[in-house]
Amino acid sequence: MEQEGTTEGKAPNLAQSAASKLSQMGERTKQLGDVIQDPVRQKRIILVIVCIVLLLDNMLYMVIVPIIPDYLEGLQKAADRAQDAASHSNFTNVTRETKGNFDLQIGVLFASKAILQLLVNPLSGTFIDRVGYDIPLFIGLNVMFLSTLIFAFADNYATLFLARSMQGLGSAFADTSGIALIADRYPEEKERSKALGIALAFISFGSLAAPPFGGVLYQFAGRRVPFLILACICLADGIMCLAVLKPFSSRERENMPVGTPIYKLMIDPYIAVVAGALTVCNIPLAFLEPTIASWMEENMHASQWEIGMTWFPSFFPHVLGVYLTVKLAAKYPHLQWFYGAIGMVFIGASSCTVPACKNFGQLMIPLCGICFGIAFVDTALLPTLGFLVDVRHVSVYGSVYAIADISYCVAYALGPVVAGQIVHDLGFVQLNLGMGLANMLYAPALLLLKNVTSMKPSFSERNMLLEDGPTGLYDTIKMEQREKKRKGMCTTINENGIETFVQRSCSEEESSGGEYA
């Protein structure tokens, strides 16, 4: 009887304890939700989400460098043995043909990501402008997650090609929407430059740390482990995106500003100059990555660890370049064009000195110079694109950062396909001299951006979009303000804190309405 009473007494205690714990969990969840919805903290969390996206994309882009050639070579040897068993007499001819096919397969596989990304970016930029930044970011993360899993379990060239192409599709959505989301959430130029600089540091770290990361894990843990780790990180980032941004929550999108069409942005001379600079400055990196390993083997007799660590030391000057550009831009924001030009001169001089290096230690100096210069150009010009859209078009950033992504993809799509042929026909020295000369000759073109920071916002594009009348409260207020200003009335705040219009002469600055001719 005592045991039954004790059991009956314990049951309410257990129920109360469970209810108390559930209540505590509910309170903590509510507190976490409040923290996430706080605007300042949410901006930081969004920056973390985007930085992880960019890190993952660039790690997946470069992690295959030490893995896929060796893996494909193993597959090719297995195929060769099968062919040799079938026709032993034609072995020499088959080997030569196989070697050529193998090099072509590697080049096409490496370039397929950038090529598909280049083709999809015009569509993804328009899509981002129409639906916002959160849904494309989530879609891109899902596609990248699937492509990473396919990489892990691929067992033939066709499957690897599919995974690489899917990565380009995911990057076209995730990278562009992520950078555009940063530009949208950080409207102040100083904050925007700092946030984009942090994002560029993650891009650099992902690109330069991925080959040693992939090579070590591939050798000691197997081919699948690097991809499974990246897939887990991608999954965690997708969950964060779903929790913080809530991409599929019911929100009104009718009153979102309509972005300027991407074709109009492409013919804007200032945006075209920036896009050209981003392409030219990334050509040395894109063209050296597939060619420098064989050149080091032939001219330096470099070991495998030296080839694997070729680019890793360049991460530190890249971060230094980002840090310096952010600090200089905060102090002297009107000189962004000059920082970009200095970076292109650094890249040009460094590219020209690469062929003169005789050992691994000497080679580190120009490679670090190239990455230092790229940091200057990217950190100075990416915020400039956002500013140009603010003052000359509509402050919607999907299409303009799709153009930036296209600029990068042009360089990285050509690199694996064209660089090897240039080295074969003209030589490694001529390739580097040509890339260095192109950067130095393009640097003066950035003088066209000299007066960009003195521009005032233009509302002509917005007015054109509102010709059919206002469609929301924001548009109604703006249209009313412009109509009142045309009639010589200005806004004042009365004693109750309500904005009203009064008939008086406006100052020159107010009456101009910030128009830019």
Disulfide bonds with the S-S distance in Angstrom:
Cys490-Cys506 1.79
